[in-house]
């Protein structure tokens, strides 16, 4: 089993100043002109640095966080550097509606996480992005459960596509989600297992969690144990 750690932060947790960013990160931020994009990016970087510091048992002061650097690889996936050297740590980031989550694996595991807001989606959305089997699963769900189930399936797809380091460049129907017994799983703040199979042959085991209006999923290979929350 792969140990996977996670941390959630909100916009209120992020300092107003930028002195915890590395020089290259500050340059990247300076090129962003859209306020929401800047806010989301800062929230994601702050969450990642706090998660990495806790996971690697490093100090959490400004200077230590500045030495933790998250840069985008050619694929767009985040890569972690400590004091300008590759860390060997894998992370995945997601943010939505003023919240961000960072998943961390201190290994060479393949990893992806995604945070989604539970909201109403049209039939056209599932027809465009879900497999036939997933559409049937949604159609059999109750009206009350349907928005949560759609959020779960969509989030798991996003997590798997991040693990594959392709993002939404791939057709979302090439990854098929098996969320397990959702009838037993809508209790909040608990982790429940799921599986995602990629048409290219790879499969991922993972977990999902429903908290408030949000649905969080996490997948990895080798299979992850129940995610460990960082403080």
Secondary structure, DSSP 8 states (H G I E B T S, - for coil): -B--EEEEEEGGGS-SS-TTS-HHHHHHHHT---HHHHHHHHHHHHHHHHHHHHHTT---SHHHHHHEEEEE-TTS-EEEEETTEE---EEEEEEETTEEEEEEESSS-EEEEEEEE-----HHHHHHHS-HHHHHHHHHS-HHHHHHHHHHHHHHHHHHHHHTT-GGGS-GGGEEEE---GGG--STT-EEEEEEEETTS-EEEEEEEEETTEEEEEEEES-B-S-EE--
